[in-house]
């Protein structure tokens, strides 16, 4: 079986290994065709209709480009064909675990579901889509009998399967004193930074979604990932090998994280998208338990419990939105009404936002949400940062110089520019009202102004009451 060639709007001609084609042609991967990359953003930006399917192919392509570039530039790294193929597979399969509307499912729906007692409840309480990606990858391989195919293409099982899954997860402790991963020696630690870089967030996953999301949102992308790959080397730091960038690229890396921040402000955390995703999650909560999905051994699962069975989870996509919307069941009537409001643009009204200054603690935010909810307001807290919470992500990036290409070092912010931000994270507290008539909105705003004054919070910064 030959390599297959795709024509991608972002990367142009993309050629994929036969084993990757086998994976793409499984039901578990084809499912990603029906999961929106940007969730509810499609209701705000009409061009944002792209799905996890094409993003995953793009990440596999970039993962291959980066690892091949390192192999060509530094043959002493001893990168072999097995390493290259495993990195490509990890890039392809890194998002297998996403649920309906991507991050809406794991960040807005699952956390609000009342967790049942026992192992399932414990799993739901700490569940993340990365863990589901690993589970779905296992399910994909076993249910499609791909082990023999993988061996035929030179992979060593089960060692390489463990390696691929660890590449998807990323290293939990990138600076571990003792190397705890048996699937590859510590000399190849840099391979774990290609798909999911937990140290500083610079990885091929971001490179693809920056370019792809900007393209579909109609925004300019300032991130030149090809230049980054061209100027990347691997250097040893404290016994581990890390991917390092050329020192002159430090300003461009700050621009990259600024681009991420802009995408969150203008699209991912857009105030209308926030309330639409809140309403979709609200509808899913109403529907949870009334929609049944058949899984393994003919067991039935709900929208939330499907994460415990990959056969059931394979059937769970964005189509559940249409299933609820067009249902005639009285059990789904309340959920259907919420989705009908989204379709008819009758969203809950944005009253304004509070900029609290120093970031409040989770406890303070929780009390705020609870108190305002009791007053019939919806409170949605949005955090904007450079990808590492309140930390400067460049602090965790290693650089090399043209003069000493094998010596890694760090660059501090004050060595770059005095115009860089002092603070790398801020929160906005968006307040919405389910009552949409003018009189109720005016009363709600007056009430909220008084509440802010009583709490010693900054005055509410009003938004346009008309929904964009």
TORKOL-4160 file (C-alpha; in steps of 0.2 Angstrom, whole numbers, padded with zeros to 4 digits, m for minus):
468
<pt num="1" X="0000" Y="0000" Z="0000"/>
<pt num="2" X="0007" Y="0017" Z="m0005"/>
<pt num="3" X="0008" Y="0033" Z="0004"/>
<pt num="4" X="m0007" Y="0044" Z="0001"/>
<pt num="5" X="m0007" Y="0062" Z="m0003"/>
<pt num="6" X="m0019" Y="0075" Z="0004"/>
<pt num="7" X="m0022" Y="0093" Z="m0002"/>
<pt num="8" X="m0023" Y="0103" Z="0014"/>
<pt num="9" X="m0028" Y="0122" Z="0013"/>
<pt num="10" X="m0015" Y="0126" Z="0027"/>
<pt num="11" X="0000" Y="0115" Z="0023"/>
<pt num="12" X="m0003" Y="0111" Z="0004"/>
<pt num="13" X="0002" Y="0094" Z="m0001"/>
<pt num="14" X="0002" Y="0082" Z="0014"/>
<pt num="15" X="0009" Y="0065" Z="0011"/>
<pt num="16" X="0005" Y="0052" Z="0024"/>
<pt num="17" X="0012" Y="0035" Z="0028"/>
<pt num="18" X="0002" Y="0019" Z="0024"/>
<pt num="19" X="0000" Y="0015" Z="0043"/>
<pt num="20" X="m0007" Y="0032" Z="0046"/>
<pt num="21" X="m0020" Y="0030" Z="0032"/>
<pt num="22" X="m0025" Y="0013" Z="0040"/>
<pt num="23" X="m0029" Y="0023" Z="0056"/>
<pt num="24" X="m0038" Y="0037" Z="0047"/>
<pt num="25" X="m0049" Y="0024" Z="0039"/>
<pt num="26" X="m0056" Y="0018" Z="0056"/>
<pt num="27" X="m0073" Y="0023" Z="0063"/>
<pt num="28" X="m0064" Y="0030" Z="0079"/>
<pt num="29" X="m0054" Y="0042" Z="0068"/>
<pt num="30" X="m0068" Y="0046" Z="0056"/>
<pt num="31" X="m0078" Y="0051" Z="0071"/>
<pt num="32" X="m0067" Y="0067" Z="0071"/>
<pt num="33" X="m0076" Y="0073" Z="0055"/>
<pt num="34" X="m0091" Y="0077" Z="0066"/>
<pt num="35" X="m0083" Y="0087" Z="0080"/>
<pt num="36" X="m0080" Y="0105" Z="0078"/>
<pt num="37" X="m0063" Y="0111" Z="0081"/>
<pt num="38" X="m0069" Y="0127" Z="0089"/>
<pt num="39" X="m0085" Y="0121" Z="0097"/>
<pt num="40" X="m0098" Y="0135" Z="0098"/>
<pt num="41" X="m0087" Y="0148" Z="0089"/>
<pt num="42" X="m0095" Y="0142" Z="0073"/>
<pt num="43" X="m0111" Y="0151" Z="0079"/>
<pt num="44" X="m0101" Y="0167" Z="0080"/>
<pt num="45" X="m0089" Y="0166" Z="0065"/>
<pt num="46" X="m0097" Y="0158" Z="0050"/>
<pt num="47" X="m0081" Y="0152" Z="0043"/>
<pt num="48" X="m0076" Y="0142" Z="0058"/>
<pt num="49" X="m0083" Y="0126" Z="0052"/>
<pt num="50" X="m0067" Y="0115" Z="0052"/>
<pt num="51" X="m0066" Y="0099" Z="0062"/>
<pt num="52" X="m0054" Y="0089" Z="0073"/>
<pt num="53" X="m0052" Y="0078" Z="0058"/>
<pt num="54" X="m0042" Y="0090" Z="0047"/>
<pt num="55" X="m0033" Y="0097" Z="0062"/>
<pt num="56" X="m0026" Y="0080" Z="0067"/>
<pt num="57" X="m0020" Y="0076" Z="0049"/>
<pt num="58" X="m0011" Y="0093" Z="0050"/>
<pt num="59" X="m0003" Y="0089" Z="0067"/>
<pt num="60" X="0003" Y="0072" Z="0060"/>
<pt num="61" X="0011" Y="0081" Z="0045"/>
<pt num="62" X="0020" Y="0094" Z="0056"/>
<pt num="63" X="0026" Y="0081" Z="0068"/>
<pt num="64" X="0034" Y="0072" Z="0054"/>
<pt num="65" X="0042" Y="0088" Z="0047"/>
<pt num="66" X="0049" Y="0093" Z="0064"/>
<pt num="67" X="0056" Y="0075" Z="0068"/>
<pt num="68" X="0063" Y="0073" Z="0051"/>
<pt num="69" X="0071" Y="0090" Z="0051"/>
<pt num="70" X="0080" Y="0086" Z="0068"/>
<pt num="71" X="0086" Y="0069" Z="0061"/>
<pt num="72" X="0093" Y="0077" Z="0045"/>
<pt num="73" X="0101" Y="0091" Z="0055"/>
<pt num="74" X="0108" Y="0081" Z="0069"/>
<pt num="75" X="0111" Y="0062" Z="0064"/>
<pt num="76" X="0120" Y="0060" Z="0081"/>
<pt num="77" X="0103" Y="0060" Z="0089"/>
<pt num="78" X="0100" Y="0042" Z="0083"/>
<pt num="79" X="0082" Y="0046" Z="0077"/>
<pt num="80" X="0077" Y="0030" Z="0068"/>
<pt num="81" X="0062" Y="0026" Z="0057"/>
<pt num="82" X="0052" Y="0019" Z="0072"/>
<pt num="83" X="0054" Y="0035" Z="0081"/>
<pt num="84" X="0048" Y="0045" Z="0066"/>
<pt num="85" X="0033" Y="0034" Z="0063"/>
<pt num="86" X="0028" Y="0034" Z="0082"/>
<pt num="87" X="0029" Y="0053" Z="0083"/>
<pt num="88" X="0018" Y="0054" Z="0067"/>
<pt num="89" X="0005" Y="0042" Z="0074"/>
<pt num="90" X="0004" Y="0052" Z="0091"/>
<pt num="91" X="0001" Y="0068" Z="0081"/>
<pt num="92" X="m0013" Y="0060" Z="0071"/>
<pt num="93" X="m0021" Y="0053" Z="0087"/>
<pt num="94" X="m0018" Y="0066" Z="0100"/>
<pt num="95" X="m0036" Y="0073" Z="0099"/>
<pt num="96" X="m0046" Y="0056" Z="0097"/>
<pt num="97" X="m0053" Y="0059" Z="0115"/>
<pt num="98" X="m0063" Y="0075" Z="0111"/>
<pt num="99" X="m0081" Y="0075" Z="0114"/>
<pt num="100" X="m0095" Y="0085" Z="0106"/>
<pt num="101" X="m0090" Y="0103" Z="0102"/>
<pt num="102" X="m0072" Y="0099" Z="0108"/>
<pt num="103" X="m0068" Y="0109" Z="0124"/>
<pt num="104" X="m0086" Y="0113" Z="0128"/>
<pt num="105" X="m0088" Y="0094" Z="0132"/>
<pt num="106" X="m0074" Y="0092" Z="0144"/>
<pt num="107" X="m0073" Y="0110" Z="0152"/>
<pt num="108" X="m0091" Y="0115" Z="0153"/>
<pt num="109" X="m0102" Y="0100" Z="0152"/>
<pt num="110" X="m0093" Y="0085" Z="0162"/>
<pt num="111" X="m0088" Y="0096" Z="0177"/>
<pt num="112" X="m0106" Y="0101" Z="0180"/>
<pt num="113" X="m0113" Y="0083" Z="0179"/>
<pt num="114" X="m0117" Y="0076" Z="0196"/>
<pt num="115" X="m0104" Y="0063" Z="0198"/>
<pt num="116" X="m0111" Y="0046" Z="0203"/>
<pt num="117" X="m0103" Y="0037" Z="0218"/>
<pt num="118" X="m0089" Y="0024" Z="0214"/>
<pt num="119" X="m0075" Y="0022" Z="0201"/>
<pt num="120" X="m0085" Y="0031" Z="0187"/>
<pt num="121" X="m0088" Y="0046" Z="0198"/>
<pt num="122" X="m0070" Y="0047" Z="0202"/>
<pt num="123" X="m0065" Y="0046" Z="0184"/>
<pt num="124" X="m0077" Y="0060" Z="0179"/>
<pt num="125" X="m0071" Y="0071" Z="0193"/>
<pt num="126" X="m0053" Y="0071" Z="0185"/>
<pt num="127" X="m0057" Y="0067" Z="0167"/>
<pt num="128" X="m0048" Y="0076" Z="0153"/>
<pt num="129" X="m0049" Y="0073" Z="0134"/>
<pt num="130" X="m0030" Y="0068" Z="0134"/>
<pt num="131" X="m0034" Y="0053" Z="0144"/>
<pt num="132" X="m0049" Y="0049" Z="0133"/>
<pt num="133" X="m0037" Y="0050" Z="0118"/>
<pt num="134" X="m0026" Y="0037" Z="0125"/>
<pt num="135" X="m0041" Y="0026" Z="0129"/>
<pt num="136" X="m0048" Y="0029" Z="0112"/>
<pt num="137" X="m0031" Y="0025" Z="0104"/>
<pt num="138" X="m0031" Y="0008" Z="0113"/>
<pt num="139" X="m0049" Y="0005" Z="0107"/>
<pt num="140" X="m0045" Y="0009" Z="0089"/>
<pt num="141" X="m0030" Y="m0002" Z="0088"/>
<pt num="142" X="m0038" Y="m0017" Z="0096"/>
<pt num="143" X="m0055" Y="m0016" Z="0088"/>
<pt num="144" X="m0047" Y="m0014" Z="0070"/>
<pt num="145" X="m0034" Y="m0027" Z="0073"/>
<pt num="146" X="m0020" Y="m0015" Z="0069"/>
<pt num="147" X="m0006" Y="m0024" Z="0080"/>
<pt num="148" X="m0001" Y="m0035" Z="0065"/>
<pt num="149" X="m0001" Y="m0020" Z="0053"/>
<pt num="150" X="0010" Y="m0010" Z="0065"/>
<pt num="151" X="0022" Y="m0024" Z="0067"/>
<pt num="152" X="0023" Y="m0026" Z="0048"/>
<pt num="153" X="0028" Y="m0008" Z="0047"/>
<pt num="154" X="0043" Y="m0010" Z="0059"/>
<pt num="155" X="0035" Y="m0006" Z="0076"/>
<pt num="156" X="0040" Y="m0015" Z="0091"/>
<pt num="157" X="0024" Y="m0019" Z="0102"/>
<pt num="158" X="0019" Y="m0016" Z="0116"/>
<pt num="159" X="0034" Y="m0004" Z="0118"/>
<pt num="160" X="0030" Y="0008" Z="0104"/>
<pt num="161" X="0011" Y="0008" Z="0109"/>
<pt num="162" X="0016" Y="0014" Z="0126"/>
<pt num="163" X="0028" Y="0027" Z="0118"/>
<pt num="164" X="0014" Y="0034" Z="0107"/>
<pt num="165" X="0002" Y="0035" Z="0121"/>
<pt num="166" X="0015" Y="0045" Z="0132"/>
<pt num="167" X="0019" Y="0056" Z="0117"/>
<pt num="168" X="0000" Y="0060" Z="0117"/>
<pt num="169" X="m0001" Y="0064" Z="0135"/>
<pt num="170" X="0016" Y="0073" Z="0136"/>
<pt num="171" X="0028" Y="0072" Z="0151"/>
<pt num="172" X="0020" Y="0075" Z="0168"/>
<pt num="173" X="0037" Y="0079" Z="0175"/>
<pt num="174" X="0048" Y="0085" Z="0161"/>
<pt num="175" X="0062" Y="0088" Z="0173"/>
<pt num="176" X="0062" Y="0072" Z="0182"/>
<pt num="177" X="0079" Y="0068" Z="0190"/>
<pt num="178" X="0077" Y="0049" Z="0186"/>
<pt num="179" X="0071" Y="0044" Z="0169"/>
<pt num="180" X="0054" Y="0035" Z="0172"/>
<pt num="181" X="0050" Y="0030" Z="0154"/>
<pt num="182" X="0055" Y="0013" Z="0148"/>
<pt num="183" X="0049" Y="0015" Z="0130"/>
<pt num="184" X="0063" Y="0026" Z="0125"/>
<pt num="185" X="0080" Y="0031" Z="0133"/>
<pt num="186" X="0082" Y="0048" Z="0141"/>
<pt num="187" X="0093" Y="0053" Z="0127"/>
<pt num="188" X="0077" Y="0054" Z="0117"/>
<pt num="189" X="0068" Y="0064" Z="0129"/>
<pt num="190" X="0066" Y="0078" Z="0116"/>
<pt num="191" X="0054" Y="0067" Z="0106"/>
<pt num="192" X="0041" Y="0070" Z="0120"/>
<pt num="193" X="0041" Y="0089" Z="0117"/>
<pt num="194" X="0035" Y="0088" Z="0098"/>
<pt num="195" X="0017" Y="0084" Z="0100"/>
<pt num="196" X="0012" Y="0089" Z="0118"/>
<pt num="197" X="0025" Y="0100" Z="0126"/>
<pt num="198" X="0021" Y="0102" Z="0144"/>
<pt num="199" X="0037" Y="0112" Z="0148"/>
<pt num="200" X="0033" Y="0128" Z="0138"/>
<pt num="201" X="0018" Y="0124" Z="0126"/>
<pt num="202" X="0028" Y="0126" Z="0110"/>
<pt num="203" X="0023" Y="0111" Z="0100"/>
<pt num="204" X="0016" Y="0106" Z="0083"/>
<pt num="205" X="m0002" Y="0105" Z="0090"/>
<pt num="206" X="m0001" Y="0124" Z="0092"/>
<pt num="207" X="0007" Y="0127" Z="0076"/>
<pt num="208" X="m0007" Y="0119" Z="0066"/>
<pt num="209" X="m0022" Y="0126" Z="0076"/>
<pt num="210" X="m0014" Y="0144" Z="0075"/>
<pt num="211" X="m0013" Y="0143" Z="0056"/>
<pt num="212" X="m0029" Y="0133" Z="0054"/>
<pt num="213" X="m0040" Y="0143" Z="0066"/>
<pt num="214" X="m0034" Y="0160" Z="0059"/>
<pt num="215" X="m0037" Y="0154" Z="0041"/>
<pt num="216" X="m0055" Y="0149" Z="0045"/>
<pt num="217" X="m0058" Y="0164" Z="0057"/>
<pt num="218" X="m0052" Y="0176" Z="0043"/>
<pt num="219" X="m0038" Y="0183" Z="0055"/>
<pt num="220" X="m0020" Y="0185" Z="0051"/>
<pt num="221" X="m0007" Y="0172" Z="0058"/>
<pt num="222" X="0009" Y="0179" Z="0063"/>
<pt num="223" X="0017" Y="0163" Z="0068"/>
<pt num="224" X="0030" Y="0156" Z="0056"/>
<pt num="225" X="0031" Y="0138" Z="0061"/>
<pt num="226" X="0042" Y="0133" Z="0046"/>
<pt num="227" X="0055" Y="0146" Z="0052"/>
<pt num="228" X="0055" Y="0139" Z="0069"/>
<pt num="229" X="0058" Y="0121" Z="0063"/>
<pt num="230" X="0072" Y="0127" Z="0052"/>
<pt num="231" X="0081" Y="0135" Z="0067"/>
<pt num="232" X="0078" Y="0122" Z="0080"/>
<pt num="233" X="0091" Y="0111" Z="0088"/>
<pt num="234" X="0092" Y="0098" Z="0102"/>
<pt num="235" X="0104" Y="0102" Z="0116"/>
<pt num="236" X="0108" Y="0093" Z="0132"/>
<pt num="237" X="0103" Y="0101" Z="0149"/>
<pt num="238" X="0106" Y="0092" Z="0165"/>
<pt num="239" X="0107" Y="0075" Z="0157"/>
<pt num="240" X="0091" Y="0077" Z="0147"/>
<pt num="241" X="0090" Y="0082" Z="0128"/>
<pt num="242" X="0078" Y="0097" Z="0125"/>
<pt num="243" X="0072" Y="0105" Z="0109"/>
<pt num="244" X="0080" Y="0123" Z="0109"/>
<pt num="245" X="0077" Y="0138" Z="0098"/>
<pt num="246" X="0089" Y="0150" Z="0090"/>
<pt num="247" X="0092" Y="0165" Z="0102"/>
<pt num="248" X="0087" Y="0178" Z="0089"/>
<pt num="249" X="0070" Y="0170" Z="0088"/>
<pt num="250" X="0065" Y="0175" Z="0106"/>
<pt num="251" X="0055" Y="0190" Z="0101"/>
<pt num="252" X="0045" Y="0179" Z="0088"/>
<pt num="253" X="0041" Y="0167" Z="0102"/>
<pt num="254" X="0034" Y="0181" Z="0112"/>
<pt num="255" X="0024" Y="0186" Z="0097"/>
<pt num="256" X="0017" Y="0168" Z="0096"/>
<pt num="257" X="0011" Y="0168" Z="0113"/>
<pt num="258" X="0003" Y="0185" Z="0110"/>
<pt num="259" X="m0006" Y="0177" Z="0095"/>
<pt num="260" X="m0013" Y="0164" Z="0106"/>
<pt num="261" X="m0019" Y="0177" Z="0118"/>
<pt num="262" X="m0027" Y="0187" Z="0104"/>
<pt num="263" X="m0036" Y="0171" Z="0097"/>
<pt num="264" X="m0043" Y="0168" Z="0114"/>
<pt num="265" X="m0049" Y="0186" Z="0116"/>
<pt num="266" X="m0057" Y="0187" Z="0098"/>
<pt num="267" X="m0063" Y="0170" Z="0096"/>
<pt num="268" X="m0061" Y="0156" Z="0109"/>
<pt num="269" X="m0067" Y="0167" Z="0123"/>
<pt num="270" X="m0078" Y="0179" Z="0113"/>
<pt num="271" X="m0092" Y="0184" Z="0125"/>
<pt num="272" X="m0106" Y="0178" Z="0113"/>
<pt num="273" X="m0097" Y="0161" Z="0111"/>
<pt num="274" X="m0095" Y="0160" Z="0130"/>
<pt num="275" X="m0114" Y="0161" Z="0132"/>
<pt num="276" X="m0118" Y="0150" Z="0117"/>
<pt num="277" X="m0107" Y="0136" Z="0124"/>
<pt num="278" X="m0114" Y="0139" Z="0141"/>
<pt num="279" X="m0132" Y="0136" Z="0134"/>
<pt num="280" X="m0126" Y="0121" Z="0124"/>
<pt num="281" X="m0119" Y="0113" Z="0140"/>
<pt num="282" X="m0135" Y="0118" Z="0149"/>
<pt num="283" X="m0145" Y="0109" Z="0136"/>
<pt num="284" X="m0133" Y="0094" Z="0137"/>
<pt num="285" X="m0136" Y="0093" Z="0156"/>
<pt num="286" X="m0155" Y="0093" Z="0154"/>
<pt num="287" X="m0153" Y="0079" Z="0141"/>
<pt num="288" X="m0141" Y="0069" Z="0150"/>
<pt num="289" X="m0149" Y="0053" Z="0156"/>
<pt num="290" X="m0163" Y="0054" Z="0142"/>
<pt num="291" X="m0151" Y="0050" Z="0128"/>
<pt num="292" X="m0145" Y="0032" Z="0128"/>
<pt num="293" X="m0130" Y="0027" Z="0118"/>
<pt num="294" X="m0126" Y="0008" Z="0116"/>
<pt num="295" X="m0109" Y="0003" Z="0120"/>
<pt num="296" X="m0099" Y="m0013" Z="0122"/>
<pt num="297" X="m0109" Y="m0029" Z="0128"/>
<pt num="298" X="m0125" Y="m0020" Z="0123"/>
<pt num="299" X="m0124" Y="m0009" Z="0139"/>
<pt num="300" X="m0132" Y="0008" Z="0138"/>
<pt num="301" X="m0124" Y="0025" Z="0142"/>
<pt num="302" X="m0128" Y="0043" Z="0144"/>
<pt num="303" X="m0120" Y="0059" Z="0137"/>
<pt num="304" X="m0109" Y="0060" Z="0152"/>
<pt num="305" X="m0106" Y="0041" Z="0156"/>
<pt num="306" X="m0101" Y="0037" Z="0138"/>
<pt num="307" X="m0083" Y="0042" Z="0143"/>
<pt num="308" X="m0082" Y="0026" Z="0152"/>
<pt num="309" X="m0085" Y="0015" Z="0136"/>
<pt num="310" X="m0075" Y="0019" Z="0120"/>
<pt num="311" X="m0087" Y="0010" Z="0109"/>
<pt num="312" X="m0101" Y="0021" Z="0116"/>
<pt num="313" X="m0090" Y="0036" Z="0115"/>
<pt num="314" X="m0086" Y="0033" Z="0097"/>
<pt num="315" X="m0104" Y="0036" Z="0093"/>
<pt num="316" X="m0105" Y="0053" Z="0103"/>
<pt num="317" X="m0102" Y="0068" Z="0091"/>
<pt num="318" X="m0109" Y="0085" Z="0088"/>
<pt num="319" X="m0124" Y="0076" Z="0080"/>
<pt num="320" X="m0131" Y="0076" Z="0098"/>
<pt num="321" X="m0136" Y="0094" Z="0095"/>
<pt num="322" X="m0147" Y="0090" Z="0081"/>
<pt num="323" X="m0154" Y="0075" Z="0089"/>
<pt num="324" X="m0160" Y="0086" Z="0104"/>
<pt num="325" X="m0166" Y="0100" Z="0092"/>
<pt num="326" X="m0177" Y="0089" Z="0081"/>
<pt num="327" X="m0183" Y="0077" Z="0095"/>
<pt num="328" X="m0201" Y="0075" Z="0098"/>
<pt num="329" X="m0198" Y="0067" Z="0115"/>
<pt num="330" X="m0206" Y="0076" Z="0130"/>
<pt num="331" X="m0190" Y="0071" Z="0140"/>
<pt num="332" X="m0180" Y="0082" Z="0129"/>
<pt num="333" X="m0192" Y="0097" Z="0128"/>
<pt num="334" X="m0182" Y="0108" Z="0140"/>
<pt num="335" X="m0166" Y="0105" Z="0132"/>
<pt num="336" X="m0174" Y="0108" Z="0115"/>
<pt num="337" X="m0180" Y="0125" Z="0120"/>
<pt num="338" X="m0163" Y="0130" Z="0125"/>
<pt num="339" X="m0155" Y="0125" Z="0108"/>
<pt num="340" X="m0170" Y="0133" Z="0099"/>
<pt num="341" X="m0165" Y="0150" Z="0107"/>
<pt num="342" X="m0147" Y="0148" Z="0101"/>
<pt num="343" X="m0153" Y="0144" Z="0083"/>
<pt num="344" X="m0165" Y="0159" Z="0083"/>
<pt num="345" X="m0152" Y="0171" Z="0091"/>
<pt num="346" X="m0161" Y="0173" Z="0107"/>
<pt num="347" X="m0146" Y="0171" Z="0118"/>
<pt num="348" X="m0145" Y="0176" Z="0136"/>
<pt num="349" X="m0140" Y="0194" Z="0137"/>
<pt num="350" X="m0123" Y="0201" Z="0141"/>
<pt num="351" X="m0124" Y="0214" Z="0154"/>
<pt num="352" X="m0106" Y="0218" Z="0155"/>
<pt num="353" X="m0090" Y="0212" Z="0164"/>
<pt num="354" X="m0080" Y="0215" Z="0180"/>
<pt num="355" X="m0061" Y="0217" Z="0179"/>
<pt num="356" X="m0056" Y="0212" Z="0197"/>
<pt num="357" X="m0038" Y="0218" Z="0196"/>
<pt num="358" X="m0028" Y="0205" Z="0205"/>
<pt num="359" X="m0034" Y="0187" Z="0200"/>
<pt num="360" X="m0046" Y="0181" Z="0214"/>
<pt num="361" X="m0044" Y="0164" Z="0221"/>
<pt num="362" X="m0055" Y="0150" Z="0216"/>
<pt num="363" X="m0064" Y="0151" Z="0233"/>
<pt num="364" X="m0068" Y="0169" Z="0230"/>
<pt num="365" X="m0073" Y="0166" Z="0212"/>
<pt num="366" X="m0084" Y="0151" Z="0218"/>
<pt num="367" X="m0093" Y="0162" Z="0231"/>
<pt num="368" X="m0095" Y="0176" Z="0217"/>
<pt num="369" X="m0103" Y="0164" Z="0205"/>
<pt num="370" X="m0115" Y="0156" Z="0219"/>
<pt num="371" X="m0120" Y="0173" Z="0225"/>
<pt num="372" X="m0124" Y="0181" Z="0208"/>
<pt num="373" X="m0133" Y="0165" Z="0202"/>
<pt num="374" X="m0144" Y="0167" Z="0217"/>
<pt num="375" X="m0149" Y="0184" Z="0210"/>
<pt num="376" X="m0153" Y="0176" Z="0193"/>
<pt num="377" X="m0137" Y="0181" Z="0185"/>
<pt num="378" X="m0125" Y="0170" Z="0175"/>
<pt num="379" X="m0107" Y="0172" Z="0179"/>
<pt num="380" X="m0094" Y="0166" Z="0167"/>
<pt num="381" X="m0076" Y="0169" Z="0172"/>
<pt num="382" X="m0063" Y="0170" Z="0158"/>
<pt num="383" X="m0044" Y="0169" Z="0160"/>
<pt num="384" X="m0032" Y="0176" Z="0147"/>
<pt num="385" X="m0014" Y="0171" Z="0148"/>
<pt num="386" X="0001" Y="0166" Z="0138"/>
<pt num="387" X="m0002" Y="0148" Z="0140"/>
<pt num="388" X="0007" Y="0145" Z="0157"/>
<pt num="389" X="m0006" Y="0153" Z="0168"/>
<pt num="390" X="0002" Y="0168" Z="0177"/>
<pt num="391" X="0020" Y="0162" Z="0172"/>
<pt num="392" X="0031" Y="0169" Z="0158"/>
<pt num="393" X="0032" Y="0154" Z="0146"/>
<pt num="394" X="0049" Y="0159" Z="0139"/>
<pt num="395" X="0056" Y="0156" Z="0156"/>
<pt num="396" X="0055" Y="0137" Z="0151"/>
<pt num="397" X="0062" Y="0139" Z="0134"/>
<pt num="398" X="0080" Y="0134" Z="0130"/>
<pt num="399" X="0090" Y="0144" Z="0117"/>
<pt num="400" X="0106" Y="0141" Z="0108"/>
<pt num="401" X="0118" Y="0154" Z="0099"/>
<pt num="402" X="0125" Y="0153" Z="0081"/>
<pt num="403" X="0143" Y="0153" Z="0090"/>
<pt num="404" X="0139" Y="0139" Z="0102"/>
<pt num="405" X="0125" Y="0128" Z="0094"/>
<pt num="406" X="0127" Y="0114" Z="0106"/>
<pt num="407" X="0126" Y="0124" Z="0122"/>
<pt num="408" X="0108" Y="0128" Z="0129"/>
<pt num="409" X="0104" Y="0143" Z="0139"/>
<pt num="410" X="0089" Y="0153" Z="0145"/>
<pt num="411" X="0085" Y="0171" Z="0140"/>
<pt num="412" X="0076" Y="0183" Z="0153"/>
<pt num="413" X="0062" Y="0195" Z="0149"/>
<pt num="414" X="0073" Y="0210" Z="0153"/>
<pt num="415" X="0086" Y="0204" Z="0140"/>
<pt num="416" X="0073" Y="0205" Z="0126"/>
<pt num="417" X="0063" Y="0221" Z="0128"/>
<pt num="418" X="0056" Y="0233" Z="0141"/>
<pt num="419" X="0040" Y="0233" Z="0131"/>
<pt num="420" X="0035" Y="0215" Z="0136"/>
<pt num="421" X="0020" Y="0213" Z="0148"/>
<pt num="422" X="0023" Y="0213" Z="0167"/>
<pt num="423" X="0008" Y="0202" Z="0170"/>
<pt num="424" X="0005" Y="0187" Z="0160"/>
<pt num="425" X="m0013" Y="0183" Z="0166"/>
<pt num="426" X="m0029" Y="0192" Z="0169"/>
<pt num="427" X="m0047" Y="0187" Z="0172"/>
<pt num="428" X="m0063" Y="0195" Z="0167"/>
<pt num="429" X="m0080" Y="0191" Z="0175"/>
<pt num="430" X="m0093" Y="0191" Z="0162"/>
<pt num="431" X="m0111" Y="0193" Z="0168"/>
<pt num="432" X="m0127" Y="0188" Z="0158"/>
<pt num="433" X="m0145" Y="0188" Z="0161"/>
<pt num="434" X="m0158" Y="0176" Z="0156"/>
<pt num="435" X="m0171" Y="0190" Z="0156"/>
<pt num="436" X="m0170" Y="0199" Z="0139"/>
<pt num="437" X="m0183" Y="0212" Z="0140"/>
<pt num="438" X="m0177" Y="0230" Z="0141"/>
<pt num="439" X="m0185" Y="0234" Z="0158"/>
<pt num="440" X="m0178" Y="0218" Z="0166"/>
<pt num="441" X="m0161" Y="0222" Z="0159"/>
<pt num="442" X="m0161" Y="0239" Z="0166"/>
<pt num="443" X="m0166" Y="0233" Z="0183"/>
<pt num="444" X="m0153" Y="0219" Z="0182"/>
<pt num="445" X="m0139" Y="0232" Z="0178"/>
<pt num="446" X="m0144" Y="0244" Z="0192"/>
<pt num="447" X="m0145" Y="0229" Z="0204"/>
<pt num="448" X="m0128" Y="0223" Z="0198"/>
<pt num="449" X="m0120" Y="0241" Z="0200"/>
<pt num="450" X="m0126" Y="0241" Z="0218"/>
<pt num="451" X="m0119" Y="0224" Z="0221"/>
<pt num="452" X="m0102" Y="0228" Z="0214"/>
<pt num="453" X="m0102" Y="0244" Z="0225"/>
<pt num="454" X="m0106" Y="0234" Z="0241"/>
<pt num="455" X="m0093" Y="0221" Z="0237"/>
<pt num="456" X="m0079" Y="0234" Z="0234"/>
<pt num="457" X="m0077" Y="0228" Z="0216"/>
<pt num="458" X="m0074" Y="0239" Z="0201"/>
<pt num="459" X="m0089" Y="0246" Z="0192"/>
<pt num="460" X="m0097" Y="0235" Z="0179"/>
<pt num="461" X="m0090" Y="0239" Z="0161"/>
<pt num="462" X="m0106" Y="0238" Z="0151"/>
<pt num="463" X="m0107" Y="0229" Z="0135"/>
<pt num="464" X="m0119" Y="0231" Z="0121"/>
<pt num="465" X="m0136" Y="0223" Z="0125"/>
<pt num="466" X="m0139" Y="0219" Z="0107"/>
<pt num="467" X="m0132" Y="0202" Z="0103"/>
<pt num="468" X="m0119" Y="0203" Z="0089"/>
